[in-house]
Amino acid sequence: MSSEPPHGSAPQPPEDDPFKKRPPSDQGAGSPYDTPYGGQQPPSGGGQQPPYGGGPYGGGPYGGGPYGGGPYDAGGYPTDPLAGMPPLADSGKRTLARIIDMILVGIVVWLLTWAFGVREYQVNGDRAEVARSFAQSFVAAVLYVGYDTFMISKSGQTLGKKWLNMRVANLDNGATPSVQTALIRSLVLWVPFAFCCACIWTAIAGGWSYFDKPYKQGLHDKAAKTVVVSTS
């Protein structure tokens, strides 16, 4: 007996990401996944399907509001990419979550540099000072980037974001970022922090979300094309 699926059927992909945006079950919800007429055949009489911005989309929640008129509405794009996602996270909560993560990883950095004697150099000249500084920066960069990349690519949440009910999502589809996307995001945020600009860069990159419209992205989010949304 053949084990092949019946003709015309196709295997369904695994539901590996519960956060990824999916079409709604109800018709006419105004989702970017909705098709005109709710997926049914158009009415008889030779009528044409309405263009984007009219018909089922006209006057809907994505034609105006806080995200209306953005770049995704230009050139006939049907809807905003945030359609179907939870609301964007508050920038103040994002800052608090980042401080929590900095403290948690900073403790590990301090313990490792202390255990390996990096912090015990006696400064007898410029060479010793530079060597100690670079070693501390290198350990900090590796740990911060590794922590952020692993946690974000696994669930979209660092510990700080998890405790404050937020997560990172791809702007285009709401899914948990891939390892590559999470790595880009982490490198932009943490490498300048570790080697040159410390808290100044973190304040600039993260603080950008306070003023960015319409997606409240930090500079690291813009580089990785991600947003931070609420989970509560």
C-alpha positions in Angstrom: 0.0 0.0 0.0 1.4 3.4 -1.0 2.1 5.8 1.9 2.0 8.9 -0.4 -0.5 11.6 0.5 -3.6 11.7 -1.7 -3.3 13.6 -5.0 -3.7 17.3 -4.6 -2.7 17.5 -0.9 0.5 18.9 0.4 2.3 18.3 3.8 1.7 21.1 6.2 4.7 22.9 7.6 5.3 22.5 11.4 4.0 25.3 13.6 7.4 26.1 14.9 6.8 29.7 15.9 3.6 30.5 17.9 4.2 34.2 17.5 4.3 34.4 13.7 1.4 36.4 12.2 -1.2 34.2 10.7 -4.4 34.8 8.8 -7.4 35.3 11.1 -10.2 32.7 11.1 -13.0 35.3 10.6 -13.6 37.0 7.3 -13.3 40.7 6.7 -11.1 41.3 9.7 -8.9 43.7 7.8 -5.8 41.7 8.2 -3.0 42.0 5.6 -3.6 38.3 5.0 -7.3 38.8 4.1 -8.3 38.5 0.5 -11.1 40.5 -1.1 -14.5 38.9 -0.4 -13.0 36.8 2.4 -11.4 34.3 0.0 -14.7 33.7 -1.9 -15.4 34.2 -5.5 -16.3 37.8 -6.5 -20.0 38.4 -7.1 -21.4 37.7 -10.5 -22.1 40.5 -12.9 -18.6 41.2 -14.1 -17.6 43.3 -11.2 -14.0 43.7 -10.6 -12.2 43.3 -7.3 -11.7 46.6 -5.5 -8.1 47.9 -5.4 -6.2 48.2 -2.2 -7.4 51.1 -0.2 -11.0 50.6 -1.3 -13.7 47.9 -0.7 -12.9 45.8 2.3 -9.8 47.8 3.1 -11.3 51.2 2.7 -11.8 53.1 5.9 -10.4 50.2 7.9 -8.1 50.4 10.9 -5.0 50.3 8.7 -5.8 53.2 6.4 -5.3 55.8 9.2 -4.6 55.9 12.9 -1.1 56.1 14.3 0.4 54.1 11.5 -1.5 55.5 8.6 0.3 57.4 5.9 3.6 55.6 6.5 6.0 54.3 3.9 4.1 51.0 3.7 1.0 52.8 2.4 2.9 54.3 -0.5 2.8 52.7 -3.9 -0.3 50.6 -3.3 0.9 48.6 -0.3 -2.2 47.2 1.3 -1.6 47.5 5.0 0.9 48.3 7.8 3.3 45.5 8.7 2.2 45.7 12.4 -1.3 44.5 11.5 -2.0 41.3 13.5 0.8 42.0 16.0 0.4 43.0 19.7 0.9 46.6 20.6 4.4 48.1 20.6 6.1 48.0 24.0 6.5 51.1 26.1 10.0 52.7 25.7 10.3 53.2 29.4 9.8 49.5 30.1 12.3 48.7 27.3 14.9 50.8 29.1 14.2 49.1 32.4 14.5 45.7 30.8 17.9 46.7 29.2 19.2 47.9 32.6 18.2 44.5 34.1 20.1 42.7 31.4 23.1 44.9 31.7 23.3 44.2 35.4 22.8 40.4 35.1 25.5 40.1 32.4 27.7 42.7 34.0 27.9 40.5 37.1 29.1 37.6 35.0 31.6 39.8 33.2 33.0 41.0 36.6 33.3 37.5 38.0 35.1 36.2 34.9 37.5 39.0 34.7 38.2 38.7 38.4 38.6 34.9 38.2 41.1 35.2 35.4 43.0 38.0 37.0 42.2 40.6 34.4 41.2 43.1 37.1 44.4 42.4 39.1 46.9 43.9 36.8 49.1 46.6 38.4 49.3 49.6 36.1 53.0 50.2 35.6 52.7 51.8 32.2 50.4 52.4 29.2 50.9 48.9 27.9 49.5 47.2 31.0 46.5 49.6 31.1 45.7 49.0 27.4 46.0 45.2 27.8 43.7 45.2 30.8 41.2 47.5 29.2 41.0 45.4 26.0 40.6 42.1 27.8 37.7 43.5 29.9 36.1 44.9 26.8 36.5 41.7 24.8 35.0 39.6 27.6 32.1 42.0 27.9 31.5 42.1 24.2 31.4 38.3 23.8 29.1 37.8 26.8 26.7 40.6 26.0 26.5 39.7 22.3 26.2 35.9 23.0 23.6 36.4 25.7 21.4 38.7 23.6 21.8 36.6 20.4 20.9 33.3 22.1 18.0 34.6 24.1 16.4 36.7 21.3 16.8 33.9 18.6 15.3 31.3 21.1 12.2 33.1 22.2 12.5 36.8 21.3 13.0 37.6 25.0 16.0 38.3 27.2 15.4 37.8 31.0 14.6 41.5 31.4 12.1 41.5 28.5 10.5 38.3 29.8 10.0 39.7 33.3 8.5 42.9 31.9 6.3 41.1 29.4 7.9 42.1 26.1 9.5 40.4 23.2 11.4 41.2 20.0 9.7 40.4 16.7 10.5 40.6 13.0 8.8 43.7 11.6 7.7 42.0 8.4 6.0 38.9 9.9 6.0 39.1 13.7 8.1 35.9 14.0 10.9 35.3 16.5 14.1 36.7 14.9 16.6 34.2 13.4 20.1 33.8 14.8 21.4 36.0 12.0 18.9 38.7 12.7 19.5 38.5 16.4 23.3 38.6 15.9 23.1 41.8 13.8 20.8 43.4 16.4 23.2 42.4 19.3 26.4 43.5 17.5 25.0 47.0 16.8 23.9 47.4 20.4 26.8 45.8 22.3 30.1 46.2 20.4 30.2 50.0 20.7 29.1 49.6 24.3 32.0 47.3 25.1 34.8 48.9 23.3 34.3 52.6 23.2 31.1 54.3 24.1 29.7 52.3 27.1 26.5 53.7 28.4 26.5 56.7 26.0 25.9 54.4 23.0 23.3 52.3 24.8 21.4 55.5 25.6 21.6 56.7 22.0 20.7 53.3 20.4 18.0 52.4 22.9 16.8 56.0 23.4 16.1 56.3 19.7 12.9 54.3 20.3 11.5 57.2 22.4 11.4 59.4 19.3 11.1 57.0 16.4 7.9 56.9 14.4 5.9 54.9 13.7 7.6 51.7 14.9 9.5 52.9 18.1 12.7 51.2 16.9 16.1 51.7 18.5 19.1 51.9 16.1 19.8 48.2 16.7 16.1 47.5 15.7 16.5 49.5 12.5 19.7 47.6 11.6 17.9 44.2 12.2 14.4 45.2 11.0 12.8 44.3 14.3 10.3 45.8 16.7 9.6 45.2 20.4 6.0 44.3 21.2 4.1 43.7 24.4 3.1 40.2 25.5 0.7 41.1 28.3 
